[in-house]
């Protein structure tokens, strides 16, 4: 159950709303360095790195979540809801979207309400060989679920006067290589029959190969029905990462830059690294190392890549605005931004 706080009035403050594309997220961190709630601590760490984008799980809008929403982030990507409870989810997503539109009216913030890796939800298992468990009823159930969630967001936008704030809905796919082989998947069987605003790609199945990653993004886009009113690409990289248990810090950084370049060149609205603090512990009790800052508080090379990127990208946008009287288009920005990631 999502419990909403009473709507509060947020005074609009100057906010850098330009989308710099690269970002990170915070989910169930396995350690922390302060006495603050982990969500608050990691949100502050993301801001300190220079990012104005954050992704996290929303189970309720309580004081901690409200504090993060009030922080100077411009772009929020949020996991919300539980697969299968359609009418309940319509009501909850509708309330959340209305709350965000009312509370942050005029602030320039944008919210994306979505979910975790949809192919596992469709299968009901994390076994990639369990295709026989994907029945026509399950496929139709997920189509109906996603369209119900989209309708909830659309209804909230219709019913709530707003300006200078936006809420969108997205689905997330993850077994795209299987989809490209014609297997039963969200991308192949569900996505073409939905009305979703955006698609997130959890890209672990192709992230090591630039060619495969580009092909996967192209394939997802080919299955995504058009959406009048939304300009530009609507497929983004919602997860990628290279754990320290398998890669050196230098390799972690090099491979991440490779994914960043592909995402920027292709036109992804977001390319989101998994994650600020590691959340996975192996059976021996060791950190797997999906991190920008490790469990000793050491900022990894990939952290500094993000930090430097934001500094130079923000300077470019500011100078472009002075020279041209407007911000760069996404294509103009991407052309410059790729050069920051040799």
C-alpha positions in Angstrom: 0.0 0.0 0.0 1.3 3.4 -0.9 0.6 6.0 1.7 0.6 9.5 0.6 1.4 12.5 2.6 -0.8 15.5 2.3 0.2 17.7 -0.6 2.5 20.5 0.3 3.3 23.7 -1.5 6.9 23.7 -2.8 8.2 27.1 -3.7 9.7 26.9 -7.1 13.5 27.7 -7.0 15.9 28.0 -9.9 16.7 24.4 -11.0 19.0 23.2 -13.7 16.4 21.1 -15.6 18.6 20.2 -18.6 18.9 16.5 -19.1 22.6 15.5 -19.0 21.6 11.9 -19.7 24.2 10.1 -17.5 23.1 9.2 -14.0 22.9 6.6 -11.3 20.6 5.1 -8.7 20.2 3.9 -5.2 18.5 0.6 -4.2 19.0 -1.2 -0.8 22.6 -0.1 -0.2 24.6 -2.7 1.8 26.5 0.0 3.8 26.5 3.6 4.8 28.7 6.2 6.4 26.3 8.5 8.3 23.3 8.1 10.7 20.9 9.4 8.1 18.4 7.1 6.4 20.2 5.3 3.5 17.9 6.8 0.9 18.8 10.3 2.1 22.5 9.6 2.4 22.8 8.2 -1.0 20.7 10.9 -2.6 23.0 13.5 -1.1 26.0 11.6 -2.5 24.4 11.6 -5.9 23.9 15.4 -5.7 27.4 15.9 -4.4 28.8 14.0 -7.5 27.0 16.6 -9.7 24.0 14.6 -10.9 20.5 16.1 -11.0 19.0 12.7 -11.9 18.1 9.9 -9.3 16.4 6.5 -9.5 15.0 4.7 -6.5 12.2 2.5 -5.2 9.0 4.0 -3.8 7.0 1.9 -1.4 5.3 4.9 0.2 5.7 8.6 0.2 6.9 9.2 3.7 9.2 11.8 5.2 12.3 10.4 3.6 10.9 10.0 0.2 9.3 13.5 0.4 12.7 14.9 1.4 14.3 13.4 -1.7 11.5 14.8 -3.9 12.2 18.2 -2.4 15.9 18.0 -3.2 17.2 19.8 -6.3 16.9 16.8 -8.6 15.3 17.6 -12.0 14.7 14.0 -13.1 13.3 11.2 -11.0 12.9 7.6 -12.1 10.9 5.6 -9.6 10.0 1.9 -9.2 6.4 1.8 -7.9 3.7 -0.8 -7.6 3.3 -4.6 -7.7 2.7 -6.7 -10.8 -0.8 -8.1 -11.2 -3.1 -5.9 -9.0 -4.4 -3.8 -11.8 -7.3 -1.8 -10.4 -5.5 -1.3 -7.1 -2.5 -0.1 -9.1 -4.6 2.3 -11.2 -5.8 4.0 -8.0 -2.3 4.1 -6.4 -0.4 5.4 -9.5 -3.2 7.9 -10.1 -2.8 9.3 -6.5 1.0 9.4 -6.8 0.9 11.1 -10.1 -1.7 13.7 -8.9 0.4 14.3 -5.8 3.5 14.9 -7.8 1.8 17.2 -10.3 0.2 19.3 -7.6 3.1 19.4 -5.2 5.8 20.2 -7.8 3.8 22.3 -10.1 6.0 25.0 -11.6 9.3 23.5 -10.3 10.5 22.1 -13.7 10.8 18.6 -12.2 10.0 15.5 -14.3 9.0 12.1 -12.8 9.1 8.7 -14.5 7.0 6.0 -12.8 8.0 2.5 -13.7 9.1 -1.0 -12.5 11.9 -3.4 -12.2 13.0 -5.9 -14.9 9.8 -6.9 -16.6 10.9 -10.2 -18.2 11.3 -11.7 -14.7 7.9 -10.5 -13.9 6.5 -12.1 -17.0 8.2 -15.4 -16.3 7.7 -15.5 -12.6 11.3 -16.8 -12.4 14.8 -15.7 -13.1 15.5 -18.8 -15.3 15.9 -17.7 -18.9 15.0 -21.2 -20.1 11.5 -21.2 -18.6 9.8 -20.0 -21.8 7.1 -22.7 -21.5 5.8 -20.9 -18.4 5.0 -17.8 -20.4 1.3 -18.5 -21.3 -0.9 -16.4 -23.6 -2.8 -15.5 -20.4 0.4 -14.2 -18.8 1.3 -12.2 -21.8 -2.2 -10.6 -22.0 -2.1 -10.0 -18.2 1.1 -8.0 -18.5 -0.3 -6.0 -21.5 -3.4 -5.2 -19.5 -1.3 -4.3 -16.4 1.0 -1.9 -18.3 -1.9 -0.2 -20.1 -3.7 0.2 -16.8 -0.7 1.8 -15.3 -0.3 4.1 -18.3 -4.0 5.0 -18.1 -3.6 5.9 -14.4 -0.8 8.4 -15.3 -2.7 9.8 -18.3 -5.9 10.2 -16.1 -3.9 12.1 -13.4 -2.5 14.5 -16.0 -5.9 15.0 -17.5 -7.5 15.7 -14.1 -4.8 17.8 -12.5 -4.1 21.3 -13.8 -0.3 21.6 -14.0 2.5 23.5 -15.8 6.2 23.3 -15.4 6.1 19.7 -14.1 5.7 16.4 -15.9 4.9 12.7 -15.0 5.5 9.8 -17.4 5.1 6.0 -17.2 7.7 3.4 -18.3 8.1 -0.3 -18.5 11.5 -2.1 -18.2 12.7 -5.0 -20.4 15.8 -7.1 -19.8 16.0 -10.2 -21.9 16.4 -8.5 -25.2 18.8 -10.9 -26.8 16.1 -13.6 -26.4 13.5 -11.2 -27.9 15.7 -10.6 -30.9 15.9 -14.4 -31.3 12.0 -14.5 -31.5 11.6 -15.9 -27.9 8.6 -15.0 -25.7 9.6 -11.8 -23.9 8.2 -8.4 -22.9 9.9 -6.7 -25.9 8.7 -9.3 -28.4 5.2 -10.1 -27.2 4.0 -7.4 -24.7 5.6 -4.0 -25.7 4.0 -3.8 -29.2 0.5 -3.9 -27.6 1.1 -1.2 -25.0 0.7 2.5 -24.8 3.7 3.2 -22.5 5.5 6.5 -22.6 9.0 5.1 -22.3 11.0 1.9 -22.1 13.9 1.2 -19.8 16.4 -1.4 -20.8 18.3 -3.3 -18.1 21.2 -4.0 -20.4 23.3 -6.7 -18.8 22.8 -9.2 -21.7 24.4 -6.9 -24.3 26.4 -4.3 -22.3 29.9 -5.6 -23.0 29.5 -5.3 -26.8 28.8 -1.9 -28.4 27.4 -3.5 -31.5 25.0 -5.8 -29.6 23.9 -2.9 -27.4 23.1 -0.7 -30.3 21.2 -3.5 -32.0 19.2 -4.2 -28.9 18.3 -0.5 -28.6 17.2 -0.5 -32.2 15.2 -3.6 -31.7 13.4 -2.3 -28.7 12.6 0.9 -30.5 11.2 -1.1 -33.4 8.6 -2.7 -31.1 7.6 0.5 -29.3 4.3 2.0 -30.6 4.5 5.7 -31.4 3.4 8.2 -28.8 2.2 11.5 -30.0 3.4 14.4 -27.9 6.7 12.9 -26.8 9.7 14.1 -29.0 12.9 12.2 -29.4 14.0 8.7 -28.5 11.9 6.9 -25.9 14.2 3.9 -25.0 16.8 4.4 -22.3 19.4 2.3 -20.5 18.0 1.9 -17.1 20.7 -0.4 -15.7 24.3 -1.3 -16.6 27.2 -2.1 -14.4 30.4 -4.0 -14.0 30.9 -5.5 -10.5 34.3 -5.1 -8.8 34.3 -8.8 -8.0 34.9 -9.5 -11.7 36.5 -6.3 -13.0 39.3 -4.0 -11.9 38.5 -0.4 -11.1 40.1 0.6 -14.4 38.1 -2.0 -16.4 34.9 -1.0 -14.6 35.5 2.6 -15.7 36.5 1.7 -19.3 33.6 -0.6 -20.0 31.2 1.9 -18.4 32.5 4.7 -20.6 31.8 2.4 -23.6 28.2 2.0 -22.6 27.8 5.7 -22.0 29.1 6.5 -25.5 26.7 4.1 -27.1 23.8 5.5 -25.2 24.6 9.1 -26.0 25.3 8.4 -29.7 22.1 6.4 -30.0 20.0 9.1 -28.3 19.0 7.5 -25.1 17.2 9.9 -22.7 19.0 8.3 -19.8 22.0 6.0 -19.2 21.9 5.0 -15.6 24.8 3.2 -13.8 24.0 0.5 -11.2 24.6 2.0 -8.6 25.9 4.6 -6.1 26.6 2.1 -3.2 26.8 -1.6 -3.8 23.6 -3.6 -2.9 24.8 -7.2 -3.5 26.6 -9.4 -1.0 27.8 -12.9 -2.2 27.4 -16.1 -0.3 30.8 -15.6 1.5 29.6 -12.2 2.8 31.7 -10.2 0.3 30.6 -7.0 -1.5 30.1 -7.7 -5.2 31.1 -4.2 -6.1 28.3 -2.6 -8.1 29.4 0.8 -6.9 30.6 4.3 -7.5 31.7 4.7 -3.9 32.9 1.4 -2.3 32.2 0.1 1.3 35.3 1.9 2.6 34.2 5.2 1.3 36.6 5.3 -1.6 35.4 7.0 -4.8 36.1 4.7 -7.7 37.4 5.9 -11.1 33.9 5.6 -12.6 32.7 8.0 -9.9 35.3 10.6 -11.0 34.3 10.0 -14.7 30.8 11.0 -13.8 31.9 14.0 -11.7 34.2 15.4 -14.4 31.5 14.7 -17.0 28.9 16.8 -15.2 31.3 19.7 -14.6 32.3 19.9 -18.3 28.8 19.2 -19.7 27.2 21.8 -17.5 29.8 24.4 -18.6 29.1 23.5 -22.2 25.3 24.0 -21.8 25.8 27.3 -19.9 28.1 28.6 -22.6 25.8 27.4 -25.4 22.9 29.2 -23.8 24.9 32.5 -23.6 26.0 32.2 -27.2 22.7 31.0 -28.7 20.0 32.2 -26.4 18.8 28.6 -25.9 19.9 25.3 -24.6 21.4 22.8 -27.1 19.2 20.2 -28.7 19.6 16.6 -27.6 21.6 15.9 -30.8 23.9 18.9 -30.3 24.5 18.0 -26.7 25.2 14.3 -27.4 27.7 15.2 -30.1 29.7 17.2 -27.5 29.1 14.9 -24.6 30.5 11.8 -26.3 33.9 13.7 -26.7 34.0 13.8 -22.8 34.3 10.0 -22.7 37.4 8.9 -24.6 
